[in-house]
Amino acid sequence: MKKNLLLLLLISTFFANAQQVFNKKEPLAHTYSIVARDSSTGELAVGVQSHWFSVGTSVPWAEAGVGAVATQSFTDKSYGIKGLALLKQGFSAQQALDSLTKADEGREIRQVAIIDNNGNVATRTGKNCIQYATHIQGTNFSVQSNMMLNNTVSANMAASFKSTTGKPIAERVLLALEAAQKSGGDIRGMQAAAILVVPGKSNGQPWNERIVDLRVDDNPAPLKELRRLYNVQQAYEHMNRGDLAVEKNNMPLAMQEYNAAMKRFPENLEMQFWTAITLANNNQVSKAKPILKSIFIKDKNWKELTRRLKPAGLLTVPDKDLQSILDL
């Protein structure tokens, strides 16, 4: 009986203390994450996975030309905004982190990582973070994890990142997250994941400064879904470059980009459709028609859309060619 009373007293004391520093409105993002910088492009990135709904709305923060922040464990989202603001004022990553934690009574239940635009990193794992809770810093990156199944997660993330030099930073971050999961990951399993990449230099248009901004809010295999979304984004990037090539009347490059897009996302009818329309608009109706016929068989609505393109000026073929397309 005495042992039970002592246990209840200890539990009550723990939660009484925790309530002083934990805001019920903030998420408990026990998780693994990475902040990183591409030494070639200067791009800054944050990647995260957790058994917590919509983790991408709380853990990852980044601003072009400034830095990136991952705030987790008993998450205080203000670390993201405030940390970036301090970096913008000229604080180093370590100075920013020191300033934030000094003012935070809940510092010992936080896990935070900051990387500045020069690649300097600062990381802190509070002594009351749930085990296994570790972090590892390296050149242009920091990996951190808490409430892990085992103590190898951070080490495997770091090893993955260091072994993928030369790949795009988003790919390296995604591979690091996948390595974390392969080595055990969150003791509770998986639910949500996110990746955010911003340029190393601001163009003065903050609304247009997210190179990658992908989130999976609720999924039994969030990293698999995040990988799929990343591949879709890359396919659309090829489409965008193809469109730019068309504007410059560089059809060989345009078709190269369009083909690369369709290779990445072969089941996407829209990519096939606009590739065919581009061919038709460049006097290659004979090449466009087999593609369009295949699309029309799968979904007749694309034929109606084709009809509507000409009045909008987006399909410039002669009327007889348009009719031959609609007769497919």
C-alpha positions in Angstrom: 0.0 0.0 0.0 2.8 2.4 0.9 4.5 1.7 -2.4 1.3 2.4 -4.3 0.8 5.7 -2.4 4.4 6.7 -3.2 3.9 5.9 -6.8 0.8 8.0 -7.0 2.5 10.9 -5.3 5.4 10.7 -7.8 3.0 10.7 -10.7 1.0 13.6 -9.3 4.1 15.6 -8.8 5.3 15.0 -12.3 2.1 16.1 -13.9 1.8 19.1 -11.6 5.2 20.2 -12.7 4.5 19.4 -16.3 1.3 21.5 -16.4 3.4 24.6 -15.4 5.3 24.4 -18.7 3.1 22.5 -21.1 0.3 24.3 -23.0 -2.5 21.9 -23.7 -3.1 23.7 -27.1 0.4 22.7 -28.2 1.2 19.2 -29.8 3.3 16.5 -28.2 5.4 15.9 -31.2 7.6 13.1 -30.0 9.4 12.4 -33.3 12.5 12.4 -35.4 13.6 15.2 -37.6 16.5 16.8 -39.5 17.5 20.3 -40.3 20.1 20.7 -43.1 21.7 23.1 -45.6 22.9 22.3 -49.1 26.5 23.6 -49.3 26.3 23.9 -53.1 23.0 25.8 -53.5 22.5 27.2 -50.0 19.1 25.7 -49.8 17.7 25.1 -46.3 15.6 22.1 -45.3 13.6 20.5 -42.5 12.2 17.0 -42.5 10.1 15.3 -39.9 8.0 12.2 -39.1 6.0 11.4 -36.0 3.1 9.5 -34.6 1.2 12.7 -34.2 -1.5 14.2 -36.4 -0.4 17.0 -38.8 3.1 17.2 -37.4 4.1 19.4 -40.4 2.1 22.3 -38.9 4.2 22.4 -35.7 7.7 21.0 -36.0 9.3 22.4 -39.3 10.0 26.1 -39.8 12.2 27.7 -42.4 12.7 31.1 -44.2 14.7 31.7 -47.3 18.1 33.3 -46.7 17.6 33.0 -42.9 17.6 29.4 -41.5 15.5 26.5 -40.4 14.1 25.2 -37.1 12.7 21.9 -35.8 10.9 22.2 -32.5 9.6 19.0 -31.0 9.0 16.8 -28.0 6.7 18.9 -25.8 6.5 21.3 -28.8 6.6 25.1 -28.4 5.7 26.3 -31.9 6.9 29.8 -31.0 10.5 28.5 -31.2 10.0 28.4 -35.0 8.9 32.0 -35.5 11.0 33.5 -32.7 14.1 31.4 -33.8 13.9 32.6 -37.4 13.4 36.2 -36.2 16.5 36.0 -34.1 18.5 34.6 -37.0 17.2 37.5 -39.1 18.5 39.9 -36.5 22.0 38.5 -36.9 22.1 35.9 -34.1 24.0 32.7 -34.8 22.1 29.4 -34.5 23.6 28.8 -31.1 22.9 32.3 -29.9 19.3 32.0 -31.0 18.8 28.7 -29.3 20.4 29.9 -26.1 18.1 33.0 -26.1 15.0 30.9 -26.6 15.7 28.2 -24.0 16.9 30.8 -21.4 13.4 32.3 -21.4 11.6 29.0 -21.4 10.7 27.3 -18.1 9.9 24.1 -20.1 13.3 23.9 -21.7 14.0 20.4 -20.2 11.0 18.8 -22.0 11.9 20.5 -25.4 14.0 19.2 -28.2 15.0 21.9 -30.7 17.4 22.2 -33.6 18.4 25.3 -35.5 20.5 25.8 -38.6 21.4 29.3 -39.9 22.1 30.4 -43.4 25.8 29.8 -42.9 25.3 26.2 -42.0 26.0 26.7 -38.3 23.9 24.3 -36.2 22.6 24.3 -32.6 20.7 21.5 -31.0 19.3 20.9 -27.5 17.7 17.8 -26.1 16.1 18.6 -22.7 17.0 16.1 -19.9 13.4 15.2 -19.4 12.7 14.3 -23.0 11.3 10.7 -23.2 14.0 8.1 -24.1 15.4 7.2 -26.4 16.2 10.9 -27.0 19.4 11.9 -28.8 20.8 14.3 -31.3 23.8 14.4 -33.6 25.3 17.4 -35.3 27.5 17.4 -38.4 28.6 19.7 -41.2 25.5 21.6 -42.4 23.1 19.4 -40.6 21.6 18.2 -37.3 19.4 15.2 -36.6 17.4 14.7 -33.5 14.9 12.2 -32.1 12.9 11.4 -29.0 10.6 8.6 -27.8 12.4 6.3 -30.2 12.2 2.5 -30.1 16.0 2.3 -29.8 19.0 4.5 -29.5 20.3 4.0 -33.2 17.8 6.3 -34.9 19.8 9.6 -34.8 23.0 7.8 -35.8 21.4 6.2 -38.8 19.9 9.4 -39.9 23.3 11.1 -39.7 25.0 8.3 -41.6 22.4 8.5 -44.3 22.7 12.2 -44.8 26.5 12.1 -44.9 26.5 9.3 -47.5 24.2 11.2 -50.0 26.3 14.2 -50.8 25.6 15.4 -54.3 21.9 14.6 -54.3 19.3 17.4 -54.0 18.8 18.4 -50.4 15.1 17.3 -50.4 16.1 13.9 -51.5 18.8 13.7 -48.9 16.4 14.7 -46.1 13.8 12.2 -47.3 16.4 9.4 -47.4 17.5 10.4 -43.8 13.9 10.1 -42.6 13.5 6.7 -44.3 16.8 5.6 -42.6 15.4 6.6 -39.3 12.3 4.5 -39.8 14.2 1.5 -40.9 16.2 1.6 -37.7 13.1 1.6 -35.5 11.6 5.0 -35.6 9.0 6.3 -33.1 8.1 3.7 -30.5 4.4 4.4 -31.2 4.7 3.9 -35.0 3.9 6.3 -37.8 1.2 8.8 -38.6 2.4 12.1 -40.2 5.4 13.5 -42.0 6.6 16.7 -43.7 9.4 18.2 -45.7 10.1 21.9 -46.2 12.9 23.4 -48.4 13.6 27.1 -49.0 16.2 28.9 -51.0 19.5 30.0 -49.5 18.8 33.6 -50.7 15.6 35.5 -50.6 14.2 37.0 -53.8 12.0 39.4 -51.9 8.9 37.3 -52.6 8.2 35.3 -49.5 5.0 33.9 -51.1 7.1 32.3 -53.7 10.1 31.0 -51.7 9.2 27.4 -50.9 11.0 24.9 -53.2 9.4 21.9 -51.5 6.5 22.2 -49.1 4.9 18.8 -48.6 2.8 17.3 -45.8 1.2 14.1 -45.0 -1.2 14.7 -42.0 -2.6 11.3 -41.3 -1.5 8.1 -43.0 -0.4 4.6 -41.8 2.7 4.9 -44.1 3.4 8.6 -44.1 7.0 8.4 -45.5 5.8 6.2 -48.4 3.2 8.8 -49.1 5.7 11.7 -48.7 8.0 10.0 -51.2 5.1 9.6 -53.7 4.2 13.3 -53.3 7.8 14.3 -53.8 7.9 12.3 -57.0 4.7 14.0 -58.2 6.2 17.4 -57.4 9.4 16.6 -59.4 7.2 15.5 -62.3 5.4 18.8 -62.3 8.7 20.6 -62.1 9.7 18.9 -65.4 6.3 20.1 -66.8 7.1 23.6 -65.8 10.5 23.5 -67.4 8.9 22.1 -70.5 6.5 25.0 -70.6 9.4 27.5 -70.4 11.1 25.7 -73.2 8.0 26.0 -75.4 7.9 29.7 -74.6 11.5 29.9 -75.9 10.5 27.8 -79.0 12.9 25.1 -77.9 10.8 22.1 -78.7 13.5 19.4 -78.3 14.1 20.5 -74.7 10.4 20.9 -74.1 9.7 17.3 -75.2 12.6 16.1 -73.2 11.2 17.7 -70.0 7.6 16.5 -70.8 8.9 12.9 -71.3 10.8 13.1 -68.0 7.6 14.3 -66.3 5.5 11.4 -67.7 8.2 8.9 -66.8 8.0 10.0 -63.1 4.2 10.0 -63.1 3.0 7.8 -65.9 -0.5 7.4 -64.7 -1.2 11.1 -64.7 -3.5 12.0 -67.7 -3.0 15.7 -67.4 0.7 15.5 -68.1 0.0 13.4 -71.1 -2.8 15.8 -72.2 -0.8 19.0 -72.1 2.2 17.3 -73.8 -0.1 16.3 -76.6 -1.6 19.8 -76.9 1.9 21.2 -77.1 2.7 18.9 -79.9 -0.5 19.9 -81.7 0.2 23.6 -81.3 3.7 23.0 -82.8 2.4 21.4 -86.1 2.8 17.9 -84.8 -0.8 16.8 -84.8 0.0 13.4 -86.1 2.1 12.8 -82.9 -0.4 14.3 -80.6 -3.4 12.3 -81.8 -2.4 8.8 -80.5 -1.7 10.3 -77.1 -5.1 12.1 -77.1 -6.9 9.1 -78.3 -5.6 7.0 -75.4 -6.6 9.8 -73.0 -10.1 10.1 -74.4 -10.7 6.3 -74.1 -9.8 6.5 -70.4 -11.9 9.7 -69.7 -14.1 11.3 -72.2 -14.2 14.6 -70.3 -10.7 15.4 -71.7 -12.3 15.5 -75.2 -14.7 18.1 -74.1 -11.9 20.1 -72.5 -10.0 19.9 -75.9 -13.0 21.4 -77.6 -13.0 24.3 -75.1 -9.3 25.1 -75.6 -9.6 26.6 -79.0 -12.0 29.5 -78.0 -9.7 30.2 -75.1 -6.7 30.5 -77.4 -4.9 27.5 -75.9 -5.3 25.2 -78.9 -4.2 26.9 -82.1 -4.7 24.1 -84.7 -6.8 24.7 -87.8 -10.5 23.8 -87.5 -10.0 20.7 -89.7 -7.3 19.4 -87.4 -9.4 20.1 -84.3 -12.3 18.1 -85.8 -9.9 15.2 -86.6 -8.9 15.2 -83.0 -12.5 15.3 -81.7 -13.4 12.4 -84.1 -10.9 10.2 -82.3 
